[in-house]
Amino acid sequence: MVNGSQNGSLNDVVRDQDGFARSTPLRGRVVVITGASSGIGRATARELARQGARLVLAARSTSALHDLAAELGDDAQAVVCDVTDPLQIDALVRETLERFGRVDALLPNAGVYLPGPFRENDPSDVARLIDTNLTGALRTVRAFLPAMIERGAGDVLITGSVSGHQPIPWEPVYSASKHAIRAFVHGLRRELAPFGIRVGAVAPGVVLNELWNAQDDASIAAGVRDRTGIRSEDVADVIAFMLTRPPHVTIRDLVVLPHAQEI
């Protein structure tokens, strides 16, 4: 989803998992990822770094965030940021532009999860979820838009959920936040099209990571084997695909599910 004039040389290549060479239009692109210290955000950072992107990694988890930045090397910068704090988001924008001078892609990925019947949810947990999953994403996008509009190019790719495509009764508050994200993406896509900015959302089903309390290799392998869950790396691969479509192509919604998920 990057503008063709911004791409690196098509002679730049990376090796896929089977060892085959392929061109990488992500080489040199500046990508900001929130919620980067774990799960989908961390896997996406690793995949985009492998393809040559320059990264700004934002999250609340200071230690994990700096460990990831150190792992990915000099083209990755860690910025501790809580997306519920407007001042911290302003600092994220400032540090991104000071370091790299531009933003080619913004991935608002930070999120929290709240299962269970609404009547049993703590109101403070509900407020925290909405402030993170919805308001935090909107706040992050709004803060980066002036720089992206000025350049007349870029991508906004938000992490949604299959819960945003159909209401799920065991997580009504989470579903509500992701339905709102989906509506926002649909409207914002039309608003920003004249400025050369593409907008989309990736909507995963069950992802076997910290959000689902799947943190050990054995449980992740079991879910993949049973086809009841997908890996964070599977979602990262989808995100890289969306970001590398030709400039005349927008993927507005992409739902990615484990084969046997029963919804």
DALINBEL-V707500 format. One record per residue. N is the residue number from 1. RES is the residue in three letters. PSI is psi in whole degrees, 0 to 359 (none if undefined). OMEGA is omega in whole degrees, 0 to 359 (none if undefined). Layout:
# DALINBEL-V707500
n:res:psi:omega
N:RES:PSI:OMEGA
N:RES:PSI:OMEGA
This chain:
# DALINBEL-V707500
n:res:psi:omega
1:MET:18:177
2:VAL:150:179
3:ASN:136:185
4:GLY:327:181
5:SER:347:181
6:GLN:349:187
7:ASN:152:171
8:GLY:179:179
9:SER:140:176
10:LEU:351:175
11:ASN:347:175
12:ASP:133:182
13:VAL:156:167
14:VAL:167:178
15:ARG:130:177
16:ASP:183:186
17:GLN:343:177
18:ASP:2:177
19:GLY:3:180
20:PHE:143:179
21:ALA:141:174
22:ARG:155:181
23:SER:154:180
24:THR:101:176
25:PRO:357:179
26:LEU:351:183
27:ARG:125:178
28:GLY:353:179
29:ARG:144:179
30:VAL:116:185
31:VAL:129:177
32:VAL:128:181
33:ILE:121:172
34:THR:159:186
35:GLY:37:191
36:ALA:352:189
37:SER:353:182
38:SER:170:170
39:GLY:226:183
40:ILE:320:181
41:GLY:315:180
42:ARG:316:180
43:ALA:321:179
44:THR:319:177
45:ALA:316:180
46:ARG:318:181
47:GLU:316:180
48:LEU:325:175
49:ALA:319:178
50:ARG:328:180
51:GLN:8:171
52:GLY:9:179
53:ALA:155:171
54:ARG:133:195
55:LEU:143:166
56:VAL:118:186
57:LEU:121:183
58:ALA:137:177
59:ALA:170:177
60:ARG:335:187
61:SER:94:189
62:THR:308:185
63:SER:310:181
64:ALA:324:181
65:LEU:313:181
66:HIS:328:175
67:ASP:318:180
68:LEU:316:179
69:ALA:319:178
70:ALA:321:178
71:GLU:321:187
72:LEU:344:172
73:GLY:194:191
74:ASP:337:181
75:ASP:16:176
76:ALA:128:179
77:GLN:132:178
78:ALA:133:175
79:VAL:112:178
80:VAL:124:187
81:CYS:129:171
82:ASP:117:186
83:VAL:354:174
84:THR:357:182
85:ASP:108:182
86:PRO:326:181
87:LEU:323:178
88:GLN:326:176
89:ILE:319:176
90:ASP:319:179
91:ALA:324:178
92:LEU:315:177
93:VAL:313:182
94:ARG:314:181
95:GLU:326:177
96:THR:312:183
97:LEU:327:177
98:GLU:322:183
99:ARG:314:190
100:PHE:342:176
101:GLY:354:182
102:ARG:173:174
103:VAL:123:177
104:ASP:329:179
105:ALA:138:178
106:LEU:126:181
107:LEU:88:175
108:PRO:104:189
109:ASN:345:183
110:ALA:135:180
111:GLY:158:175
112:VAL:166:185
113:TYR:143:178
114:LEU:102:178
115:PRO:178:172
116:GLY:165:179
117:PRO:140:181
118:PHE:323:182
119:ARG:342:180
120:GLU:353:180
121:ASN:138:175
122:ASP:129:181
123:PRO:327:179
124:SER:326:176
125:ASP:322:177
126:VAL:312:181
127:ALA:320:179
128:ARG:319:179
129:LEU:312:180
130:ILE:320:181
131:ASP:333:179
132:THR:302:189
133:ASN:322:184
134:LEU:294:183
135:THR:321:179
136:GLY:319:178
137:ALA:314:180
138:LEU:318:181
139:ARG:319:181
140:THR:314:179
141:VAL:313:182
142:ARG:322:183
143:ALA:327:182
144:PHE:346:186
145:LEU:317:181
146:PRO:317:180
147:ALA:323:181
148:MET:319:179
149:ILE:321:179
150:GLU:323:180
151:ARG:338:180
152:GLY:30:181
153:ALA:160:174
154:GLY:175:180
155:ASP:138:169
156:VAL:117:182
157:LEU:107:187
158:ILE:142:174
159:THR:111:175
160:GLY:221:179
161:SER:156:171
162:VAL:336:176
163:SER:343:175
164:GLY:355:179
165:HIS:340:174
166:GLN:137:181
167:PRO:134:181
168:ILE:121:192
169:PRO:337:181
170:TRP:3:178
171:GLU:59:188
172:PRO:324:181
173:VAL:315:177
174:TYR:316:178
175:SER:318:180
176:ALA:318:181
177:SER:322:183
178:LYS:331:171
179:HIS:319:179
180:ALA:320:177
181:ILE:318:181
182:ARG:317:178
183:ALA:320:178
184:PHE:315:180
185:VAL:316:182
186:HIS:316:180
187:GLY:317:183
188:LEU:326:179
189:ARG:315:180
190:ARG:323:180
191:GLU:320:188
192:LEU:351:180
193:ALA:318:180
194:PRO:343:181
195:PHE:5:179
196:GLY:15:181
197:ILE:130:179
198:ARG:147:184
199:VAL:133:178
200:GLY:177:178
201:ALA:142:170
202:VAL:134:187
203:ALA:92:181
204:PRO:157:167
205:GLY:224:181
206:VAL:118:177
207:VAL:126:186
208:LEU:84:178
209:ASN:198:185
210:GLU:327:182
211:LEU:330:179
212:TRP:18:179
213:ASN:33:175
214:ALA:94:187
215:GLN:350:180
216:ASP:152:185
217:ASP:326:184
218:ALA:316:181
219:SER:325:177
220:ILE:315:180
221:ALA:322:180
222:ALA:318:179
223:GLY:321:177
224:VAL:318:180
225:ARG:320:180
226:ASP:353:181
227:ARG:29:177
228:THR:356:178
229:GLY:160:174
230:ILE:165:181
231:ARG:157:172
232:SER:325:180
233:GLU:329:177
234:ASP:319:178
235:VAL:321:178
236:ALA:321:179
237:ASP:321:177
238:VAL:318:179
239:ILE:316:178
240:ALA:320:177
241:PHE:313:181
242:MET:322:183
243:LEU:346:185
244:THR:17:174
245:ARG:156:177
246:PRO:155:187
247:PRO:341:179
248:HIS:2:184
249:VAL:128:172
250:THR:131:170
251:ILE:105:185
252:ARG:315:181
253:ASP:132:173
254:LEU:114:179
255:VAL:128:180
256:VAL:120:188
257:LEU:152:165
258:PRO:145:187
259:HIS:322:187
260:ALA:14:180
261:GLN:130:189
262:GLU:64:172
263:ILE:none:none
